[in-house]
Amino acid sequence: MLKNIKNLLSSMLTVFKHLFKKPVTLEYPEKTKEIVEQFRGKPVVNNCIKCGTCMKVCPTGAISITENKFKIDLKKCMFCGNCAYYCPIQAIKMSHEYELATVDKSDLDLNYDISGGQNV
C-alpha cells in the first residue's frame, strides 16, 4: 500500500515537472521545423551534359541516362547526395523538398528532359 502511494506521488511529481516546460513535439503539418542547409531532399536536375558520373557513383543504381532523358527512381534513391557531390558541373542539386509520399508509384520516377531540365 505504501509502495503504491509512493509511485503515485512520484508520477504526479513527474507530471508537474513537465507541465510548465516547452513542448518537445511540433503540431505537424501546421508547424514545421526549419530545414538546415545540408539537408538532402528530392534531387533536381538542370543542364545535364550526360557525362554519366552520377550513374557510376549512385550506390543503388537509381539513376539512368538515355539520349534525351535523365531518370531518377526515388523508390531506389537513398538520398545520399553522391550524384550532386560528384557532378562535374553541379547539374544535380539536392532540394529541401521532403514530403514525397504518394499513392501512385509512378510519381516517384523523376524524368527530366536533358536539354531543358524540366520534369516530364
N, C-alpha and C positions, 0 to 999 in steps of 0.2 A: 504494500500500500504506500509506504513512504517512498519507495523507488518510483512509483507511478507519478506521485506528486512532484518529485524532483525532475523527472523527464518532462512533465507538463510545464513547469516553471522554466526549465532550460529552453524548451521550444518557444515559449512565449517571449523569452528574452531575445532569442534569435529573430523573431518576427519584429519586435520593437526596434531592434538594432538596425534592421534593413528598411524599416517603414519610412524613414526620412532621408534615405540615400537616393541619389540619382539612379534611375533605372538603367540597367546594362543593355537591354534589348531595345530595338527600334520598332516602330509600328510600320513595317514594310507592307505594302509598297508606297504608302503615303509619305513616309520619311525614308531616305536612303543615306548611306554613309558616303562621304566624299571618296572618290577613287584616287589612288596615288598615281603618280606619273609613270611608274614602272609597270603598271597593271597591263597584262596581256589578254586582250579580248579578241573579238572577231577580226581575223586578218582581212585587210583591204589591199587590192592590187591596183596599181596605176602606172602606166607607161612601162610595161614589161618588155625586155629585149630578147626573151626566150633563150637565156643562156643555160638554163637547166640546173643551176646551182641549188636552188630551193628544193628541187626534186631529190637531189643527191643527199642533202643534209636532213631531210624530213625523216625522222625515225619511224614513223608509222606508215609512210607511203601515201599520205593523204593528198598529195599534190600531183597533178598530171598536166602536161602541156602538149597541145596539138598545134597545128598550123596557126589557127586564129583564136583558139580558146585556151583559157587558163582555168583549171578546175581545182577547187579545194573541197574535199569531202569532210565536212565538220563532224560527221559521225566517227571518223577515224582520228581527226586532229586532236592533239593533246595540249595545244596552245603553249608549246614550249618556246616559241619565238625564234627558233633556228632559221626559219625561212627569211624572216625580216632581218636578223642579225647578219647573215652571210650574203644577202643580196648585194651585188657589187654596186648597184645604182640606187639602192633603197626604194625599189619599186613596190615592195611589200611593207606595209605598216600594220602594227597591231593596234587596233582601235580600243576604245574603252567600252564598247558595246558588249554586255554580258548577259542580257536577257534573251537567250536564243532558243528557249523552249518552244516547241511547236507540235502540232498534231500530225502534220504531213511531213514525212521523212524527206521528201524531195526538196523541202525548203532548206535543208541542211547541206545541199550541194550548191556551192557558190561557183557560178560560171561567169567568167569575165571575158569580154571581147578584148584581146590583147592590144589591138590598135587604139581603142578608145578608153579602155579601163572601166567600162560600165558593166554592171551586173546584168546578165542576160536572163 
